[in-house]
Amino acid sequence: MIRAVLVMNTQGKPRLAKFYEFMPVEKQQEIIRNVFAVLCSRPEHVSNFVDAESFFGPDARLVYKHLATLYFVFIFDGSENELAMLDLIQVFVETLDKCFRNVCELDVVFNYSKMHTILDEIIFGGQVLETSSTEVMKAVEEISKLDAASSAINLVPKSVSSWRSR
């Protein structure tokens, strides 16, 4: 099971943090600080796999990818494959690139709800749902269309709204 997904910048500011197990906000912040401390202290030529037992308990692993100014981090237990998690990060990043055309940190900051939508199409409740960025993009585009259609609906009939303006 995937326990958490984090996206943070190179200064340690979390840009997206999704925990699939309940924990108090203080504990979440502590985990984010600890993960960043581990990531920024690692040399670039070492493996992207880290034991996360010290802050997530036994059998926890962490896999990350450093792209431009962002760290994409997945924390998971022993039931998940490390290489599959690294591939899932790649699917997430590819989908973001398709959605935002060369994703950057500002896209993540200003499109927070879209980021969560994309992540929820890939992972839900700690379980992997979809591994194809094309299928995820189709679902996200459909959700965007439904969202646009629902915001275009006028809840007050024209006859009533024209009556109010008299």
ChimeraX attribute file (.defattr): number of C-alpha atoms within 10 A of each C-alpha:
attribute: neighborCount
match mode: 1-to-1
recipient: residues
	/A:1	16
	/A:2	24
	/A:3	20
	/A:4	19
	/A:5	22
	/A:6	20
	/A:7	23
	/A:8	22
	/A:9	19
	/A:10	16
	/A:11	10
	/A:12	18
	/A:13	13
	/A:14	18
	/A:15	19
	/A:16	16
	/A:17	16
	/A:18	16
	/A:19	15
	/A:20	18
	/A:21	11
	/A:22	9
	/A:23	9
	/A:24	8
	/A:25	9
	/A:26	9
	/A:27	12
	/A:28	17
	/A:29	13
	/A:30	12
	/A:31	16
	/A:32	20
	/A:33	15
	/A:34	15
	/A:35	20
	/A:36	20
	/A:37	12
	/A:38	12
	/A:39	20
	/A:40	13
	/A:41	8
	/A:42	12
	/A:43	8
	/A:44	10
	/A:45	6
	/A:46	7
	/A:47	10
	/A:48	17
	/A:49	17
	/A:50	17
	/A:51	15
	/A:52	21
	/A:53	13
	/A:54	11
	/A:55	15
	/A:56	17
	/A:57	11
	/A:58	12
	/A:59	12
	/A:60	21
	/A:61	23
	/A:62	24
	/A:63	21
	/A:64	21
	/A:65	18
	/A:66	16
	/A:67	12
	/A:68	11
	/A:69	11
	/A:70	21
	/A:71	21
	/A:72	21
	/A:73	24
	/A:74	23
	/A:75	26
	/A:76	24
	/A:77	19
	/A:78	12
	/A:79	10
	/A:80	16
	/A:81	13
	/A:82	20
	/A:83	12
	/A:84	11
	/A:85	21
	/A:86	20
	/A:87	13
	/A:88	20
	/A:89	21
	/A:90	16
	/A:91	19
	/A:92	22
	/A:93	18
	/A:94	19
	/A:95	24
	/A:96	22
	/A:97	15
	/A:98	13
	/A:99	17
	/A:100	13
	/A:101	11
	/A:102	11
	/A:103	16
	/A:104	15
	/A:105	15
	/A:106	10
	/A:107	17
	/A:108	20
	/A:109	13
	/A:110	11
	/A:111	12
	/A:112	13
	/A:113	11
	/A:114	17
	/A:115	21
	/A:116	16
	/A:117	16
	/A:118	19
	/A:119	20
	/A:120	19
	/A:121	20
	/A:122	23
	/A:123	20
	/A:124	13
	/A:125	14
	/A:126	18
	/A:127	14
	/A:128	17
	/A:129	14
	/A:130	17
	/A:131	18
	/A:132	14
	/A:133	22
	/A:134	14
	/A:135	14
	/A:136	22
	/A:137	18
	/A:138	11
	/A:139	15
	/A:140	20
	/A:141	13
	/A:142	12
	/A:143	14
	/A:144	14
	/A:145	12
	/A:146	12
	/A:147	11
	/A:148	11
	/A:149	10
	/A:150	10
	/A:151	10
	/A:152	9
	/A:153	8
	/A:154	8
	/A:155	7
	/A:156	9
	/A:157	8
	/A:158	10
	/A:159	8
	/A:160	9
	/A:161	10
	/A:162	10
	/A:163	8
	/A:164	8
	/A:165	6
	/A:166	5
